[in-house]
Amino acid sequence: MMKFADKNVYLCCGHVDMRKSINGLAEIIQSSFELDPFGDALFAFCNRRRDRLKILEWDSDGFWIYFKRLERGRFRWPEAGEEATMALTSDELTVLLSGNRIELKLKRDDVLGRKIS
């Protein structure tokens, strides 16, 4: 599990097309969120099925993009509503991302067939 530095975190409520790369996600941050993608923050996006996640981060000379695909389960993610974004702390993001692991432990066995298809 990644540990994020103590940064502001902005979630994109609802879903985003996961085919978007850095430029597409930065455009959403600027136009829809009216935030600066070059700021000292993390910007998190989830797909419609809630099984894939991207996090965009500016690192003084370039962008980092983190991507996670769940093999089982779904992320608990806020629906789009009046607000396009939701602000969290980095600790709250860690809890959001790890919540799925707790549910899977209670419901199912770990993913055993670990191979790329």
C-alpha positions in Angstrom: 0.0 0.0 0.0 1.4 3.4 -1.0 1.9 6.0 1.7 1.3 9.4 0.4 3.0 12.5 1.7 0.9 14.9 3.7 -0.7 16.6 0.7 -4.2 17.8 -0.2 -6.1 15.2 -2.1 -8.9 15.9 -4.5 -11.2 13.1 -5.7 -13.1 13.4 -8.9 -16.6 12.4 -7.9 -18.3 10.0 -10.3 -16.3 8.3 -13.0 -13.7 9.3 -15.6 -12.6 7.5 -18.8 -9.5 5.6 -17.8 -8.1 6.0 -21.3 -7.2 9.6 -20.4 -3.5 10.1 -19.8 -1.7 13.0 -18.0 -2.8 15.7 -20.4 -6.5 14.6 -20.3 -6.6 14.4 -16.6 -4.8 17.8 -16.2 -7.4 19.3 -18.4 -10.2 18.0 -16.2 -8.4 19.4 -13.2 -8.1 22.9 -14.8 -11.5 23.1 -16.5 -13.9 21.2 -14.3 -12.3 21.5 -10.9 -10.8 25.0 -11.5 -7.6 23.9 -9.8 -4.0 24.0 -10.7 -2.7 20.5 -11.7 0.9 21.8 -11.0 0.0 22.5 -7.4 1.2 20.5 -4.4 -1.7 18.0 -4.4 -2.9 14.6 -5.5 -5.8 14.3 -7.9 -7.6 10.9 -7.8 -9.9 9.5 -10.6 -11.9 6.3 -10.8 -13.6 4.4 -13.6 -17.3 3.6 -14.0 -17.0 0.0 -12.7 -15.0 1.3 -9.7 -12.2 -1.2 -10.2 -9.5 1.1 -11.6 -8.0 4.2 -10.1 -5.5 6.8 -11.3 -3.8 9.4 -9.2 -2.0 12.4 -10.8 0.8 14.2 -9.0 3.1 17.1 -10.0 6.7 16.5 -8.8 8.5 19.9 -9.5 9.8 18.8 -13.0 7.2 16.3 -14.2 4.0 14.4 -13.6 3.6 11.1 -11.8 0.6 9.0 -12.6 -0.3 6.1 -10.3 -2.6 3.4 -11.6 -4.2 0.5 -9.8 -6.5 -2.2 -11.2 -8.3 -4.4 -8.7 -8.6 -8.0 -9.6 -11.6 -8.4 -7.2 -13.9 -6.0 -5.5 -14.5 -2.3 -6.1 -13.4 1.0 -4.6 -16.0 2.9 -2.5 -16.2 6.1 -4.5 -18.5 9.1 -4.2 -21.0 9.6 -7.0 -21.1 12.8 -9.0 -23.4 15.3 -7.4 -23.5 19.0 -6.9 -19.7 18.9 -6.3 -17.3 17.8 -9.0 -14.5 17.2 -6.4 -14.2 16.1 -2.8 -11.2 17.2 -0.7 -9.5 14.7 1.5 -6.3 14.4 3.6 -3.7 12.0 2.5 -4.6 9.8 5.5 -8.2 9.7 4.4 -7.1 8.7 0.9 -5.1 5.8 2.3 -8.2 4.6 4.3 -10.3 4.9 1.1 -7.9 2.8 -0.9 -7.4 0.2 1.8 -11.1 -0.2 2.7 -11.5 -2.6 -0.2 -8.8 -4.9 1.2 -10.7 -5.2 4.5 -13.9 -6.1 2.8 -12.2 -8.7 0.6 -10.6 -10.3 3.6 -14.0 -10.6 5.2 -15.8 -11.9 2.1 -13.4 -13.9 0.0 -10.0 -15.6 -0.3 -7.1 -13.6 -1.7 -6.5 -13.6 -5.4 -4.5 -16.8 -5.9 -4.2 -17.2 -9.7 -1.7 -14.4 -10.2 -1.0 -14.3 -13.8 -1.5 -11.6 -16.5 -3.9 -12.6 -19.1 
